[in-house]
């Protein structure tokens, strides 16, 4: 499933990015970003394992929202000087692509109802 594979790639990218953050952020922003990032593929996988398209759709919506959460945290990180504008733009573009894939998939599921 393309959505799941790409979201796992995003997690890896975000982990690499947050490795550069100050250690003082280890239990704050780093933890928040990484947890929100991990929740994206986790919710997609859990939804796929459900026995109903409605459940799957609900979990995809949660994953979709987590992508916005991560992006907000990255903007905060940029404002605090932890990442550059270029890094923010690269990750924002990646998240936007993932959201589009997720949205299209959600629309396909909705059309079944």
C-alpha positions in Angstrom: 0.0 0.0 0.0 1.6 3.2 -1.2 0.1 5.4 1.6 1.7 3.2 4.3 5.1 2.9 2.6 5.4 6.6 2.0 4.3 7.4 5.5 7.0 5.1 7.0 9.6 6.9 4.8 8.4 10.2 6.3 8.9 8.9 9.8 12.5 8.0 8.9 13.1 11.5 7.5 11.6 13.1 10.6 13.7 11.0 12.9 16.9 12.1 11.0 15.8 15.7 11.1 15.1 15.7 14.9 18.5 14.1 15.7 19.9 17.6 15.1 17.7 19.3 17.7 19.2 20.4 21.0 19.2 17.6 23.6 17.1 20.0 25.8 14.2 19.3 23.4 14.5 15.5 23.8 11.4 15.1 26.0 9.6 18.1 24.4 9.5 18.9 20.7 11.5 15.9 19.5 9.2 13.6 21.4 6.1 15.3 20.1 7.3 15.3 16.5 8.4 11.7 16.6 5.3 10.4 18.3 3.0 12.3 15.9 5.0 11.0 12.9 4.9 7.4 14.1 1.1 7.7 14.6 0.7 8.3 10.8 1.7 4.8 9.5 0.5 3.2 12.8 -3.1 4.5 12.2 -3.0 3.5 8.5 -1.9 0.0 9.4 -4.4 -0.4 12.2 -7.2 0.9 9.9 -6.1 -1.5 7.2 -6.4 -4.3 9.7 -10.0 -3.5 10.6 -12.8 -5.4 9.0 -14.7 -2.4 7.7 -14.1 0.4 5.3 -15.8 2.8 7.7 -13.2 1.9 10.4 -10.4 2.2 7.9 -11.7 5.6 6.8 -11.7 6.8 10.4 -8.1 5.7 11.0 -7.0 7.3 7.7 -8.6 10.6 8.9 -6.6 10.3 12.2 -3.4 9.7 10.2 -4.3 12.7 8.0 -4.7 14.9 11.0 -1.4 13.7 12.4 0.3 15.0 9.2 -1.0 18.5 10.0 0.2 18.1 13.6 3.7 17.3 12.4 3.8 20.2 10.0 2.7 22.6 12.8 5.5 21.2 15.0 8.0 21.7 12.2 6.9 25.3 11.8 7.5 25.8 15.5 10.9 24.1 15.2 11.8 26.5 12.4 10.7 29.5 14.4 12.9 28.3 17.2 15.9 28.0 14.9 16.1 24.2 15.1 15.5 23.6 11.3 16.1 25.8 8.3 13.5 27.2 6.0 14.8 24.8 3.3 14.3 21.8 5.7 10.8 23.0 6.6 9.9 23.4 3.0 11.2 20.0 2.0 9.3 18.3 4.9 6.1 20.4 4.2 6.2 19.3 0.6 6.6 15.7 1.6 3.7 15.9 4.0 1.6 17.7 1.4 2.2 14.8 -1.0 1.3 12.3 1.6 -1.9 14.2 2.5 -2.9 14.2 -1.2 -2.4 10.4 -1.4 -4.3 9.9 1.8 -7.1 12.2 0.6 -7.6 10.4 -2.7 -7.6 7.1 -0.9 -10.2 8.4 1.6 -12.4 9.6 -1.3 -12.2 6.1 -2.9 -13.4 4.6 0.3 -16.1 7.1 0.8 -17.4 6.4 -2.7 -18.3 2.8 -1.5 -20.9 4.1 0.9 
